[in-house]
Amino acid sequence: MMGYTSYYAITHQQELINNSYNGRQELLVQQNTRGTIYAAGGQILAETQTDEDEKEHRVYPYENLFAHAVGYASNGKFGIEALANYYLINSNAKLADKVASDVAGVKYPGDSVVTTLDVGLQEVAFQSLGIYKGAVIVSEPATGKILAMVSKPDYDPNKIDEIWQELIEDKDSTVLLNRATQGLYPPGSTFKIVTALEYIRENPDTYDQYTYQCNGRFTSGQDTINCYHGSVHGAEDFTKSFAKSCNASFANIGMQLDRSHFNDTLNGLLFNQELPVSFAYNKSKLTISDMTSDADIMQAAIGQGKTQITPLHLNMITSAIANQGMLMKPYMVDYVKNKEGSIIKQFNPDAYKRLLSQEEAAALTDLMKEVVESGTGTKLSGLTYTAAGKTGSAEYSSVKTESHAWFTGFAPAESPEVCVTIIIEGAGSGGDYAVPIAKRIFDEYFGE
């Protein structure tokens, strides 16, 4: 038992120190000045300043801009402040610096963390969301680095102590919720990526021979699925059904799927599963079985009904497609450094597992390219870079005209470098509202 306890203490050192019941954390806080959080470009995102009365204050120079990504360090901790707390309250300063601090009667300088966050991309995403509620997450498919993470409504972490009581007493407030990682939404037509993957898996040699005649609706028994705003798409193949985001065609596809096999695919894509991330999130939800009704499978096939997903999870699935089927673990801390700038710990890209085969990823990429070239994402066509993606207009109430606007995709299509996922609550069409935001983010990334 003693041996196991010692082993556990060594291998779970961060968890033990971060535990609020561990007095060691308070000793470190009293001994070391909380370290600085930097953006990837070196900009300060959070730092500790001392006033004339020697009282420490946590300062966030960008105010609301990084509210949910960086978080806060009082009234509990959230965001990177929580994720990197162990490093920020420790000090690996040189002995000479510690002696100098002792002589001066001040705390030791805490270690700092350099994040993967890009200020330029964050600013574009934040400004583009404007007054809408919603979320944006930007990542690097080949590494898992999170380059930007925005959630609205937001708050100023500099004022967290002032507004805390008001926020926690307001039971309807969702200001503190990080919609990018914790917000659960119907994915709408972005889920057709998953439905298409299942159809490809069940029909690997014939899926490209699929045909359908769309008259604007699909009916099975007493249940009818309508195309968005009553659109009639006419004669379609598999690619056009996806590019035009034809609900009727995908309801038809959904009715043809093996429901047990579909559920296996959902589990393989991490629905109802733990995600390989170290920050706060919610699980996406959808279960399909042989007992699933025709009405429910039709709704599920178009990302409605009981389907719920977080922007983070959708971004991870999209990134895996962009990375030839391999999912990299998302992360936001690049490295930890001491006062002198020496790297204490480096966080490297880490492959989680293959979500889909290279052939399946290539097939989905082709479908997503067609969305941009001739479908609902044409506002991303004809640019100096190529893009691939999927739009979504997800109904969330009994009022059929109300929908969340979605986009998820990557660029360049032929050799992806950046992946973007966007949801704008209640905005309407993904092609009209989310795609232009994606274009601004891609433009910023590629220096357009």
Secondary structure, 3 states (H helix, E strand, C coil): CHHHHHHHHHHCHHHHHHCCCCHHHHHHHHHEECCCEECCCCCEEEEEEECCCCCEEEECCCHHHHHHHHCECCCCCECHHHHCHHHHCCCCCCHHHHHHHHHHCCCEECCEEEECCCHHHHHHHHHHHCCCCEEEEEECCCCCEEEEEEEECCCCHHHHHHHHHHHHHCCCCCCCCCHHHHCCECCHHHHHHHHHHHHHHHCCCCHHHCEEEECCEEEECCEEEECHHHCCCEEEEHHHHHHCCCHHHHHHHHHHCCHHHHHHHHHHCCCCCCCCCCCCCCCCECCCCCCCCHHHHHHHHCCCCCCEECHHHHHHHHHHHHCCCEEECCECEEEEECCCCCEEEECCCCEEEECCCHHHHHHHHHHHHHHHHHCCCHHHCCCCCCCEEEEEEEECCCCCCCEEEEEEEEECCCCCCEEEEEEECCCCCHHHHHHHHHHHHHHHHHCC
